[in-house]
């Protein structure tokens, strides 16, 4: 056994002893309210397919037609020969959807966040981030070379205090729109006010709000009635409510042109398969046109919260499809997840470092693909697990 292997094995053992070891489950069916793994059927409450579009017939057919026309691979980066008419049309449609001048496709949300922050900031600049921001935003801030600081979660006063120390260079305030592990919304009107007062730019990653919030699915900015002038940099992902894959950045013409020139995660990677762009265009039509999906989803969220509160569960304050049940201990969360699986209900246990120590939880996510009886079965299973 080599020294490398011995040290890595010891680290893995220590992680397991702390209740932090993670294991992959092999899915044997498409995404949906009901899925199969290990030869068994489960009610699925851990997918981010919020509108139930990942296996929608229109989206699937658009993808197949896209493959027939474009083939499979993008072939090269966007700036070489990988930028197709399908990509360009999707960018234009996404920009119109979120009310921005332009949009730019990235291969993943992680790449979008790394690319934007590192393109806009450097040494001598400052980046201020919510303490509960997604790892991609944190990594982008650290890699930028700018002075990196985190303020207390969703706390405008804490941001104001941090902002007072930013007296040179550019300042970028960065926040998730909907926080992925808590399900709460950033206080964006306050962030807009503080960014303007301090001459800072504001960047919002709306991965979990886009398609879900706002009358037409425009996301957390539509929910708060905020414009491009209020939030100059908007990031959205396509693998959640849109049910496909990839991400985009939307904003003014100068922002998008700067990213095309300077965002390394855009410049130096192969474009998304154009067939995926076609599938996403079809998904966007459903996001825009199927308001009933959002209405149903919000009704299911209300049903779950009422039932969970009746059971006395420690449900965190969230009006979004992300409904975390706070457990506390790592092992307790893992055991509860395993017991739910025995009952045919799939809910993921979330532990540090994804969340702060002592706040392990069951992260329940709801989808428009669920029915009322599915939510009722989840509540019955939670009651049985809590009673055992």
C-alpha positions in Angstrom: 0.0 0.0 0.0 1.5 3.4 -1.0 1.8 6.3 1.3 -0.7 8.2 -0.8 -3.3 5.4 -0.5 -2.7 5.1 3.3 -3.3 8.8 3.9 -6.3 9.0 1.7 -7.8 5.8 3.3 -7.3 7.3 6.7 -9.0 10.5 5.7 -12.0 8.5 4.3 -12.3 6.5 7.5 -12.3 9.7 9.6 -15.0 11.2 7.4 -17.1 8.0 7.9 -16.6 8.1 11.7 -17.9 11.7 11.7 -21.1 10.8 9.8 -19.9 12.7 6.7 -19.3 10.0 4.2 -21.3 10.3 1.0 -22.4 7.5 -1.3 -23.9 7.7 -4.8 -27.2 6.1 -5.7 -27.6 4.7 -9.2 -30.9 5.8 -10.7 -32.5 3.3 -13.0 -35.3 5.5 -14.4 -35.9 9.0 -15.8 -36.5 11.9 -13.3 -40.0 12.0 -12.0 -42.1 11.8 -8.9 -41.6 8.1 -8.9 -38.1 6.7 -9.7 -36.3 3.4 -9.5 -33.0 2.5 -7.9 -31.7 -0.8 -6.7 -34.7 -2.5 -8.3 -37.2 -0.7 -6.1 -39.6 2.2 -6.7 -39.3 5.3 -4.6 -41.2 8.5 -4.2 -38.6 11.1 -5.1 -38.3 14.1 -2.9 -34.7 15.2 -3.6 -34.7 16.3 -7.2 -34.4 19.9 -8.3 -36.8 19.3 -11.3 -39.2 21.8 -9.8 -41.6 22.0 -12.7 -41.5 18.4 -13.8 -39.9 19.2 -17.2 -36.9 16.9 -17.2 -38.9 14.1 -18.9 -41.6 16.3 -20.5 -42.6 14.9 -24.0 -42.1 18.3 -25.7 -38.6 18.7 -24.2 -37.7 15.1 -25.1 -38.9 15.5 -28.7 -37.1 18.8 -29.1 -33.9 17.1 -28.0 -34.3 14.3 -30.4 -35.0 16.7 -33.3 -32.0 18.6 -32.3 -29.8 15.5 -32.4 -31.2 14.7 -35.8 -30.3 18.2 -37.1 -27.1 19.1 -35.2 -25.7 15.7 -34.1 -24.4 15.3 -30.5 -21.3 17.3 -29.7 -20.8 21.1 -29.8 -17.4 20.4 -31.5 -15.5 23.4 -30.1 -15.7 26.4 -27.9 -18.2 29.2 -28.8 -15.4 31.4 -30.1 -14.0 28.7 -32.5 -16.8 26.9 -34.3 -19.1 25.7 -31.5 -21.6 28.5 -31.5 -24.7 27.4 -33.4 -27.9 29.0 -34.4 -29.6 26.9 -31.7 -27.3 28.4 -29.0 -27.8 31.9 -30.3 -31.6 31.6 -30.4 -31.7 30.3 -26.9 -29.5 33.2 -25.6 -31.9 35.7 -27.2 -35.0 34.0 -25.8 -33.5 33.8 -22.3 -32.6 37.5 -22.4 -36.1 38.4 -23.3 -37.5 36.0 -20.6 -35.6 37.7 -17.8 -35.9 41.2 -19.3 -32.2 41.8 -20.1 -30.3 43.1 -23.1 -28.4 39.9 -23.6 -27.6 36.5 -22.2 -24.6 34.2 -22.5 -24.6 30.4 -22.2 -22.2 28.6 -20.0 -21.8 24.8 -19.7 -22.7 24.7 -16.0 -23.8 27.0 -13.2 -20.5 26.4 -11.5 -18.6 27.6 -14.6 -20.8 30.6 -15.0 -20.1 31.8 -11.4 -16.4 31.2 -11.6 -16.2 32.9 -15.0 -18.2 36.0 -14.1 -16.5 36.8 -10.8 -13.0 36.2 -12.0 -13.6 38.2 -15.2 -15.0 41.2 -13.4 -12.6 41.4 -10.4 -8.9 41.2 -9.6 -6.3 42.4 -7.2 -7.2 45.7 -5.6 -11.0 44.9 -5.9 -13.4 43.6 -3.2 -16.1 40.9 -3.3 -18.7 40.6 -0.5 -20.7 37.4 -0.3 -23.5 36.0 1.8 -22.1 33.4 4.2 -24.6 30.8 2.9 -23.8 31.3 -0.8 -23.3 28.3 -3.0 -19.8 26.8 -3.2 -19.4 28.0 -6.8 -19.8 31.6 -5.7 -17.4 31.2 -2.8 -14.8 29.6 -5.1 -15.3 32.3 -7.7 -14.6 35.0 -5.1 -11.5 33.3 -3.7 -10.1 32.6 -7.2 -10.6 36.2 -8.4 -7.7 37.5 -6.4 -10.0 40.3 -5.0 -10.3 40.9 -1.3 -12.8 38.3 -0.2 -15.2 38.8 2.7 -18.4 37.1 3.8 -21.3 38.7 5.7 -23.8 37.1 8.0 -26.6 35.3 6.2 -29.3 37.5 4.7 -28.2 40.4 7.0 -28.2 43.8 5.3 -26.6 45.5 8.4 -23.7 43.0 8.3 -23.3 43.7 4.6 -23.3 47.5 5.3 -20.6 47.0 7.9 -18.4 45.0 5.6 -19.0 47.5 2.7 -17.5 50.3 4.8 -14.1 48.7 4.5 -14.1 48.6 0.7 -12.5 51.9 -0.2 -10.5 51.1 -3.4 -11.1 49.4 -6.7 -14.3 47.7 -7.8 -16.7 46.1 -5.3 -19.0 43.2 -6.2 -21.8 42.1 -3.8 -22.8 38.5 -4.5 -25.8 36.5 -3.3 -27.9 33.5 -4.1 -31.5 34.5 -4.9 -32.9 31.4 -3.2 -30.5 29.7 -0.8 -30.2 26.0 -1.9 -30.0 24.4 1.5 -32.4 26.7 3.5 -35.0 27.6 0.8 -35.2 31.2 2.0 -34.9 34.3 -0.2 -32.1 36.9 -0.1 -33.3 40.3 1.0 -32.6 41.7 -2.5 -34.3 45.1 -2.2 -32.0 45.9 0.8 -29.0 44.6 -1.1 -29.9 46.8 -4.1 -30.1 49.8 -1.8 -26.8 49.1 -0.2 -25.0 48.3 -3.4 -26.2 51.6 -4.9 -25.2 53.6 -1.8 -21.7 52.1 -1.9 -21.2 52.3 -5.6 -21.0 48.5 -5.8 -22.2 46.1 -8.4 -24.8 43.4 -7.4 -24.7 39.8 -8.7 -27.5 37.4 -8.0 -27.4 33.6 -8.8 -31.1 32.7 -9.2 -30.5 29.0 -9.8 -33.4 27.9 -7.5 -35.8 30.8 -8.2 -35.9 30.9 -12.0 -39.0 29.3 -13.4 -40.5 28.9 -9.9 -41.0 32.5 -8.6 -42.7 35.4 -10.3 -46.0 35.5 -12.1 -44.4 34.1 -15.3 -41.5 32.3 -13.8 -39.1 35.1 -14.1 -37.5 34.2 -10.8 -36.6 36.1 -7.6 -36.0 39.4 -9.4 -39.5 39.3 -10.9 -40.8 38.3 -7.4 -39.3 41.5 -6.0 -39.9 43.7 -9.1 -36.2 44.3 -9.7 -34.7 45.4 -13.0 -31.4 45.1 -14.8 -30.4 48.5 -13.4 -31.1 47.1 -9.9 -29.2 43.9 -10.4 -26.6 44.2 -13.2 -25.4 40.6 -13.1 -28.0 37.7 -13.2 -27.0 34.1 -13.3 -29.5 31.3 -14.0 -29.2 27.6 -14.3 -31.1 25.3 -16.7 -30.8 22.0 -14.9 -33.4 22.7 -12.3 -36.8 24.2 -13.1 -36.0 24.0 -16.8 -35.2 20.3 -16.5 -32.2 20.4 -19.0 -28.6 21.3 -18.4 -26.3 24.3 -18.5 -26.5 27.9 -17.3 -26.5 31.5 -18.5 -25.5 35.0 -17.4 -27.8 37.9 -18.4 -27.2 41.6 -18.3 -26.2 44.6 -20.4 -24.3 44.5 -23.6 -21.0 45.6 -22.1 -21.2 42.9 -19.4 -21.8 40.1 -22.0 -19.1 41.4 -24.3 -16.7 41.5 -21.4 -17.5 37.9 -20.5 -17.0 36.8 -24.1 -13.6 38.4 -24.0 -12.4 37.5 -20.5 -14.4 34.7 -18.8 -12.0 31.8 -18.9 -14.7 29.2 -18.2 -16.5 30.5 -21.3 -13.4 30.9 -23.5 -11.8 27.6 -22.9 -14.5 24.9 -22.9 -16.6 23.2 -25.6 -20.1 24.6 -26.1 -23.1 22.8 -24.8 -24.5 20.2 -27.3 -26.7 22.2 -29.6 -29.5 19.6 -29.2 -29.6 20.6 -25.5 -30.1 24.2 -26.5 -33.1 23.1 -28.6 -34.5 21.1 -25.7 -34.1 24.1 -23.4 -35.9 26.3 -25.9 -38.9 23.9 -25.6 -38.6 23.9 -21.8 -38.6 27.7 -21.8 -42.0 27.6 -23.7 -43.4 25.4 -21.0 -42.0 27.6 -18.2 -43.6 30.6 -19.8 -46.9 29.0 -20.8 -47.7 26.5 -18.1 -48.5 28.8 -15.2 -50.5 26.0 -13.7 -47.2 24.2 -12.9 -46.2 27.0 -10.5 -49.6 27.2 -9.0 -49.7 23.5 -8.3 -46.2 23.5 -6.9 -46.9 26.3 -4.5 -50.1 24.5 -3.4 -48.1 21.4 -2.7 -45.6 23.4 -0.7 -48.4 24.8 1.4 -49.8 21.3 1.9 -46.5 19.9 3.0 -45.8 22.8 5.4 -49.2 22.5 7.1 -48.7 18.8 7.5 -45.2 19.1 8.8 -46.1 21.7 11.3 -49.0 19.6 12.5 -46.4 16.8 13.2 -44.2 19.2 15.1 -41.3 18.9 12.7 -38.6 21.6 12.7 -39.3 22.9 9.2 -37.2 25.9 8.2 -38.9 29.1 7.0 -39.3 28.7 3.3 -42.0 29.4 0.8 -40.0 27.7 -2.1 -39.9 24.0 -3.2 -36.9 23.6 -0.9 -38.3 22.4 2.4 -35.5 21.5 4.9 -36.4 19.6 8.0 -33.8 20.5 10.6 -32.4 17.5 12.5 -29.1 18.6 14.0 -26.8 15.6 14.3 -25.1 14.0 11.2 -25.8 10.4 12.1 -29.5 11.2 13.0 -30.0 12.8 9.6 -28.4 9.8 7.8 -30.5 7.3 9.9 -33.7 9.1 9.2 -32.9 9.2 5.5 -32.2 5.5 5.5 -35.5 4.7 7.4 -37.5 6.8 4.9 -35.8 4.8 2.1 -37.0 1.6 3.7 -40.5 3.1 3.5 -40.0 3.8 -0.2 -39.4 7.6 0.2 -36.2 9.1 -1.1 -35.0 12.2 0.9 -31.4 13.2 1.1 -29.6 13.9 4.3 -27.5 17.1 4.1 -24.5 17.5 6.4 -21.5 19.7 6.9 -19.6 21.2 5.1 -22.6 21.8 2.9 -24.4 23.3 5.9 -23.0 24.6 9.2 -22.0 22.1 11.9 -25.0 21.1 14.1 -27.6 21.9 11.4 -27.8 18.6 9.5 -31.1 18.2 7.8 -33.4 16.4 5.5 -33.6 18.4 2.4 -37.1 17.8 0.9 -37.8 19.2 -2.5 -41.2 19.3 -4.1 -42.1 19.3 -7.8 -45.1 20.0 -10.0 -44.7 16.3 -11.0 -45.9 15.4 -7.4 -49.6 14.9 -6.5 -51.3 15.6 -3.2 -51.2 11.9 -2.3 -47.5 11.9 -2.8 -47.1 14.7 -0.2 -49.5 12.9 2.1 -47.4 9.7 1.9 -44.2 11.7 2.6 -45.9 13.1 5.7 -47.0 9.7 6.8 -43.5 8.3 6.4 -42.0 11.2 8.3 -44.4 10.6 11.2 -43.5 6.9 11.2 -39.8 7.6 11.2 -40.1 10.3 14.0 -42.1 7.9 16.1 -39.6 5.0 15.8 
